[in-house]
Amino acid sequence: MVIPRPIVFVATAGLIALAAWILIGLIDFHGDAIEFRNTSDLRLCYARPSCSAEINPHTSSYWVPDSCDPCLVEIYTEDGRRVYAKVAPFNEWADAYVLINERDGEIIVTDSIQSN
């Protein structure tokens, strides 16, 4: 039995596309970025109160600290109030996360960095 060429071509192309999709899912596109998981309704600012780097509500944002060791990571509200600040060596921030919650109008921030 001979399988028609178009069917072989479509099946091969489908397998290649599936393999590429699986590989893309395994690749970490954020590298050494800090993941900011903002579960609050607030738009926050990373690093500066001027909000040049946004942390949007109900989403994850990824930012890489400037070249520093140790690094100071800060989060501000849109009106410039600092709600989080932590210093840790650069390598500890790689693949770290910062979880931002809001409870009774208060911003609560935790992170995955080990305390010294």
Secondary structure by P-SEA (a helix, b strand, c coil): ccccaaaaaaaaaaaaaaaaaaaaaaccccccbbbbbcccccccccccccccccccccbbbbbbccccccbbbbbbcccccccbbbbbcccccccbbbbbbbcccbbbbbcccccc
